[in-house]
Amino acid sequence: MAPFAGATPPTTPPPTTPPGNGSCTAAAYHSGTVYVGGDTVSYSGRAWKAEWWTQGETPSTGGSGVWQDLGAC
């Protein structure tokens, strides 16, 4: 181990953030999962809420309109 100059080295590794999930607290979107109205997901650094039942429709502001964009997270 190399010496650590000038301070006490950390004893635990820094926290990691899952790729693509940023600071979102909602679970990441998965195309095979069934979502119902009110479910929230994170996708591409944004939070999304399902307006009704959906499966396989990627969160976006287009398409059927099932996803409501809740903003960046």
C-alpha positions as CSV (number, residue, x, y, z in Angstrom):
1,M,0.0,0.0,0.0
2,A,1.3,3.4,-0.9
3,P,1.7,6.0,1.9
4,F,-1.2,8.5,2.2
5,A,0.4,12.0,2.7
6,G,-1.1,14.5,5.0
7,A,-4.4,12.9,6.1
8,T,-6.0,9.8,7.3
9,P,-7.1,7.6,4.4
10,P,-10.8,6.7,4.1
11,T,-11.9,3.4,5.6
12,T,-14.9,2.9,3.3
13,P,-15.2,3.3,-0.5
14,P,-17.1,6.3,-1.8
15,P,-20.8,5.6,-2.6
16,T,-21.6,4.6,-6.1
17,T,-24.5,5.6,-8.2
18,P,-26.0,3.1,-10.6
19,P,-25.4,4.0,-14.3
20,G,-28.3,5.9,-15.8
21,N,-30.1,6.3,-12.5
22,G,-28.5,9.5,-11.3
23,S,-30.1,10.8,-8.1
24,C,-33.5,9.3,-9.0
25,T,-35.1,7.4,-6.2
26,A,-37.6,5.5,-8.3
27,A,-36.5,2.1,-9.7
28,A,-35.1,2.0,-13.2
29,Y,-37.5,1.3,-16.0
30,H,-37.5,-2.2,-17.4
31,S,-39.4,-3.0,-20.7
32,G,-40.6,-6.4,-19.5
33,T,-42.2,-5.1,-16.3
34,V,-45.9,-4.3,-16.1
35,Y,-46.6,-0.8,-14.8
36,V,-50.0,0.5,-13.6
37,G,-51.3,4.0,-13.1
38,G,-49.3,5.8,-10.4
39,D,-46.2,3.7,-10.7
40,T,-43.0,5.7,-11.0
41,V,-39.7,4.8,-12.7
42,S,-36.4,6.5,-13.6
43,Y,-35.2,6.6,-17.2
44,S,-32.5,8.7,-18.8
45,G,-32.0,10.9,-15.7
46,R,-35.7,11.7,-15.4
47,A,-38.6,10.5,-13.3
48,W,-41.7,9.2,-15.0
49,K,-45.2,8.3,-13.8
50,A,-47.4,5.8,-15.5
51,E,-50.9,7.1,-16.2
52,W,-52.4,3.6,-16.8
53,W,-51.4,0.0,-17.4
54,T,-48.4,-0.3,-19.7
55,Q,-45.7,-2.8,-20.6
56,G,-42.9,-2.3,-23.1
57,E,-43.5,1.4,-23.9
58,T,-40.3,3.3,-23.1
59,P,-40.9,6.4,-21.0
60,S,-41.2,9.5,-23.3
61,T,-43.5,12.4,-24.0
62,G,-44.6,10.8,-27.3
63,G,-46.3,7.5,-28.0
64,S,-49.6,6.8,-26.3
65,G,-49.1,9.4,-23.6
66,V,-49.0,6.7,-20.9
67,W,-45.9,8.3,-19.3
68,Q,-46.0,11.7,-17.4
69,D,-42.5,13.4,-17.2
70,L,-41.9,14.3,-13.6
71,G,-38.7,16.1,-14.4
72,A,-35.0,15.6,-13.9
73,C,-33.7,13.6,-11.0
